[in-house]
């Protein structure tokens, strides 16, 4: 017996969950996603990844600007769905909408709640140097990622793992986790556990002003900053003659010097304490390249200072 569901999601992270739900035979009555956004050189409106996937699946797509309008609850109830699945949707679900589904609204979140509630849990976990994160399915309430936990799966974060790599791992595991949670919900065996009362942290949206590399920090913090923003939006520095350079991959380096000083011909850069070696970089409008390839086209003199 399959569930009749409403799916709500927007970015690529949500697509595997939608595909798994449909593939398992659940009936998706409607797909809610953010409206097309201007993108590309011509700034033409581009549908979200979830919208493109829903279109291929032949599902009804809805793009409300808000769910706080008086008719939102009635519209939700009209779908006749018993539950909703929410994955990085981007709009607040007010109480009347949450209550429109007899079995509840279930959210897939990419952290071990209550750590990293909010918009950017994957980036923040890597930037903070966490060694572990996970995927969690929770039943939503009115708070920000505060609802009781239905299922969880822990995922280690390697010392050099990037946010992009962790994103791909969590979206795969999260889709499977949601499918298992829905199966338990269907059987009536899904158990909910309140979140811990302590240990909450908040994963605020990444702001442009925090993406520039601060070489005065100790090397581990610089390393975590770079990998936590890789590949997007990307940590960066300015290089005379080349402009803004994104750093996509780093590792620990040897040597000491002034913060930002180039210590050798392999792009080892001094930090406030220790050094990092830049392994993969990207110039604006270019493809990512390894440090050796970058240096062939853009030599960086030993002793120069990166800003």
C-alpha positions as CSV (number, residue, x, y, z in Angstrom):
1,X,0.0,0.0,0.0
2,X,1.6,3.3,-1.1
3,X,1.2,6.7,0.5
4,X,-0.3,9.7,-1.3
5,X,2.2,12.5,-0.7
6,X,3.0,16.2,-1.5
7,X,6.7,16.8,-2.2
8,X,8.4,20.1,-1.4
9,X,11.9,20.8,-2.5
10,X,14.1,23.1,-4.7
11,X,17.8,22.3,-5.2
12,X,19.7,19.4,-6.6
13,X,20.0,18.0,-3.1
14,X,16.3,17.2,-3.1
15,X,16.1,15.5,-6.5
16,X,17.3,12.0,-5.4
17,X,14.6,11.9,-2.7
18,X,11.9,12.7,-5.1
19,X,13.1,10.1,-7.6
20,X,13.3,7.4,-4.8
21,X,9.8,8.2,-3.6
22,X,8.3,7.9,-7.1
23,X,10.4,4.8,-7.9
24,X,9.1,3.1,-4.7
25,X,5.5,3.5,-5.9
26,X,4.3,6.3,-3.6
27,X,1.8,8.6,-5.3
28,X,3.1,12.2,-5.5
29,X,0.0,14.4,-5.9
30,X,1.9,17.6,-6.3
31,X,5.4,19.0,-6.3
32,X,6.0,22.4,-4.6
33,X,9.2,24.2,-5.5
34,X,10.6,27.7,-5.7
35,X,9.7,29.7,-8.8
36,X,12.2,29.9,-11.8
37,X,15.1,32.2,-11.0
38,X,17.2,34.3,-13.5
39,X,20.4,32.4,-14.4
40,X,23.1,32.4,-17.0
41,X,24.4,35.3,-19.1
42,X,21.0,36.2,-20.4
43,X,19.4,35.9,-17.0
44,X,16.6,33.9,-18.4
45,X,14.3,32.3,-15.8
46,X,15.5,28.8,-15.1
47,X,13.4,26.2,-13.3
48,X,14.7,24.6,-10.2
49,X,16.4,21.2,-10.3
50,X,13.3,19.7,-8.6
51,X,11.0,21.4,-11.1
52,X,12.9,19.8,-14.0
53,X,12.8,16.4,-12.4
54,X,9.1,16.7,-11.6
55,X,8.4,17.7,-15.2
56,X,10.2,14.6,-16.5
57,X,8.1,12.5,-14.1
58,X,4.9,14.2,-15.3
59,X,4.0,15.5,-11.8
60,X,2.0,18.7,-11.1
61,X,4.3,21.6,-10.3
62,X,3.3,24.5,-8.0
63,X,5.4,27.7,-7.4
64,X,3.7,29.8,-4.7
65,X,5.6,32.8,-3.5
66,X,4.4,32.1,0.1
67,X,2.5,29.6,2.1
68,X,1.1,32.2,4.5
69,X,-1.8,33.2,2.3
70,X,-5.3,32.4,3.6
71,X,-5.9,29.8,0.9
72,X,-2.7,27.8,1.4
73,X,-4.1,25.4,3.9
74,X,-7.2,24.6,1.8
75,X,-5.0,24.1,-1.3
76,X,-2.9,21.6,0.6
77,X,-5.9,19.7,1.9
78,X,-7.3,19.6,-1.7
79,X,-4.4,17.3,-2.7
80,X,-5.8,14.5,-0.5
81,X,-2.3,13.6,0.6
82,X,-1.7,11.9,4.0
83,X,1.8,13.3,4.4
84,X,4.3,15.8,3.0
85,X,8.0,15.3,2.3
86,X,10.1,18.4,2.6
87,X,13.7,18.6,1.4
88,X,15.5,22.1,1.2
89,X,12.3,23.7,0.0
90,X,13.1,27.3,1.0
91,X,9.7,28.5,2.2
92,X,8.4,28.5,5.8
93,X,5.5,26.1,6.4
94,X,3.1,27.8,8.8
95,X,1.1,25.8,11.4
96,X,-2.1,25.5,9.3
97,X,-0.1,24.0,6.4
98,X,1.7,21.6,8.7
99,X,-1.7,20.5,10.1
100,X,-3.1,19.9,6.6
101,X,-1.6,16.4,6.4
102,X,-3.0,13.7,8.7
103,X,0.3,11.9,9.2
104,X,2.4,15.1,9.3
105,X,5.2,16.8,7.3
106,X,8.6,15.1,7.2
107,X,11.8,17.0,6.6
108,X,15.1,15.6,5.5
109,X,17.9,17.6,7.1
110,X,21.6,17.3,6.4
111,X,23.0,17.4,9.9
112,X,22.9,15.6,13.3
113,X,20.2,17.8,14.9
114,X,20.2,19.8,17.1
115,X,23.6,20.7,15.7
116,X,23.5,22.9,12.6
117,X,19.8,23.8,12.3
118,X,19.2,26.2,9.5
119,X,20.1,26.9,5.9
120,X,23.7,25.7,5.3
121,X,24.4,22.7,7.5
122,X,26.8,21.0,5.1
123,X,29.0,24.0,4.6
124,X,29.0,24.9,8.3
125,X,29.9,21.4,9.5
126,X,33.0,21.3,7.2
127,X,34.0,24.9,7.9
128,X,33.8,24.2,11.7
129,X,36.1,21.1,11.3
130,X,33.5,18.6,12.4
131,X,34.6,15.0,12.0
132,X,31.0,13.7,11.8
133,X,27.6,14.8,10.5
134,X,24.6,12.9,9.2
135,X,21.2,12.9,7.6
136,X,18.0,13.0,9.7
137,X,14.3,12.7,9.0
138,X,12.2,14.7,11.4
139,X,8.5,15.5,11.7
140,X,8.2,19.2,11.3
141,X,6.8,21.6,13.9
142,X,6.7,25.4,13.9
143,X,10.3,25.9,15.0
144,X,13.4,26.0,12.8
145,X,14.4,22.4,12.5
146,X,13.2,21.6,16.0
147,X,10.8,18.7,15.4
148,X,11.1,15.2,16.8
149,X,13.5,12.8,15.0
150,X,12.2,9.8,13.1
151,X,15.4,8.3,11.7
152,X,19.0,9.3,11.5
153,X,22.2,8.1,9.8
154,X,25.7,9.2,10.8
155,X,28.3,10.1,8.2
156,X,32.0,10.7,8.9
157,X,33.7,13.8,7.4
158,X,37.2,13.1,6.2
159,X,40.0,15.6,7.1
160,X,40.2,16.7,3.4
161,X,36.6,16.2,2.4
162,X,34.9,19.1,0.7
163,X,31.3,20.4,1.1
164,X,30.6,19.3,-2.4
165,X,31.7,15.7,-1.7
166,X,29.7,15.6,1.6
167,X,26.7,17.0,-0.2
168,X,26.7,14.2,-2.8
169,X,27.1,11.6,0.0
170,X,24.3,13.0,2.1
171,X,21.8,13.4,-0.7
172,X,22.3,9.8,-1.6
173,X,22.0,8.5,2.0
174,X,19.2,11.0,2.8
175,X,17.0,9.8,0.0
176,X,17.3,6.2,1.2
177,X,16.7,7.3,4.8
178,X,13.5,9.1,3.8
179,X,12.3,6.1,1.9
180,X,12.8,3.9,5.0
181,X,11.0,6.4,7.1
182,X,8.0,6.5,4.8
183,X,7.9,2.7,4.8
184,X,7.7,2.7,8.6
185,X,5.1,5.5,8.5
186,X,3.0,3.4,6.1
187,X,3.3,0.4,8.5
188,X,2.5,2.5,11.5
189,X,5.8,1.7,13.1
190,X,7.6,5.0,12.8
191,X,8.8,6.2,16.3
192,X,9.6,9.8,17.0
193,X,12.3,11.0,19.5
194,X,12.5,14.6,20.8
195,X,15.7,16.4,19.9
196,X,18.3,16.9,22.7
197,X,17.6,19.9,24.8
198,X,21.2,21.2,24.6
199,X,23.9,21.5,21.9
200,X,21.9,23.4,19.3
201,X,23.9,25.4,16.8
202,X,22.7,27.4,13.7
203,X,23.9,27.1,10.2
204,X,23.4,30.5,8.8
205,X,23.3,31.1,5.1
206,X,26.7,31.7,3.6
207,X,27.3,35.4,3.0
208,X,29.6,36.8,0.3
209,X,31.6,38.8,2.9
210,X,32.8,35.6,4.6
211,X,34.1,33.8,1.5
212,X,37.5,35.7,1.2
213,X,40.4,33.7,2.7
214,X,41.9,35.2,5.8
215,X,45.5,34.0,5.8
216,X,46.1,35.3,9.3
217,X,44.2,32.3,10.7
218,X,46.0,29.1,11.6
219,X,46.4,26.7,8.8
220,X,43.7,24.2,9.9
221,X,41.1,27.0,10.0
222,X,42.1,28.2,6.5
223,X,42.0,24.6,5.2
224,X,38.5,24.0,6.7
225,X,37.3,27.3,5.3
226,X,38.4,26.4,1.8
227,X,37.0,22.9,1.7
228,X,33.8,24.0,3.5
229,X,33.1,26.4,0.6
230,X,34.2,24.1,-2.2
231,X,33.0,24.1,-4.9
232,X,30.3,26.8,-4.3
233,X,30.4,29.6,-3.5
234,X,34.2,29.1,-3.2
235,X,36.8,30.6,-0.9
236,X,39.0,33.0,-2.8
237,X,42.0,35.4,-2.8
238,X,43.1,38.2,-5.2
239,X,46.1,37.6,-7.4
240,X,47.5,40.6,-9.3
241,X,47.0,40.2,-13.0
242,X,44.5,37.4,-12.6
243,X,41.8,38.8,-10.3
244,X,39.8,36.6,-8.0
245,X,41.0,33.0,-7.6
246,X,38.8,30.4,-6.0
247,X,40.5,27.7,-4.0
248,X,38.8,24.4,-4.3
249,X,41.1,22.0,-2.6
250,X,44.0,22.3,-0.1
251,X,46.1,20.3,2.3
252,X,48.5,21.0,5.1
253,X,51.9,22.5,4.1
254,X,55.3,22.9,5.5
255,X,57.0,26.2,6.5
256,X,56.3,29.5,8.1
257,X,56.2,33.1,6.9
258,X,54.0,36.2,6.8
259,X,50.3,35.4,6.4
260,X,49.6,35.0,2.7
261,X,53.3,34.6,1.8
262,X,54.1,32.2,-1.0
263,X,56.7,29.8,0.5
264,X,57.8,27.7,-2.6
265,X,57.0,27.0,-6.2
266,X,54.2,24.5,-5.3
267,X,51.8,27.1,-3.9
268,X,52.4,26.5,-0.3
269,X,51.1,29.6,1.5
270,X,51.9,30.7,5.0
271,X,49.1,31.2,7.5
272,X,49.0,32.9,10.9
273,X,50.2,29.5,12.2
274,X,51.6,26.9,9.8
275,X,50.9,26.7,6.1
276,X,48.5,25.3,3.6
277,X,49.3,24.0,0.1
278,X,46.8,24.9,-2.7
279,X,45.9,21.8,-4.7
280,X,43.1,22.9,-7.0
281,X,42.1,26.4,-8.1
282,X,39.8,28.2,-10.5
283,X,40.0,31.5,-12.3
284,X,36.8,33.4,-13.0
285,X,35.2,32.0,-16.2
286,X,37.6,29.1,-16.4
287,X,37.5,25.4,-15.5
288,X,39.0,24.1,-12.2
289,X,42.6,23.1,-12.6
290,X,45.3,21.5,-10.5
291,X,48.0,23.7,-9.0
292,X,50.7,22.5,-11.4
293,X,48.5,23.4,-14.4
294,X,47.6,26.7,-12.9
295,X,51.2,27.7,-12.3
296,X,52.1,26.9,-15.9
297,X,49.8,29.6,-17.1
298,X,50.1,31.9,-14.2
299,X,53.4,31.8,-12.3
300,X,53.3,32.9,-8.7
301,X,56.7,34.1,-7.4
302,X,58.1,32.8,-4.2
303,X,57.9,35.5,-1.5
304,X,54.9,37.3,-3.0
305,X,52.0,38.0,-0.7
306,X,48.5,36.8,-1.5
307,X,45.6,39.1,-0.4
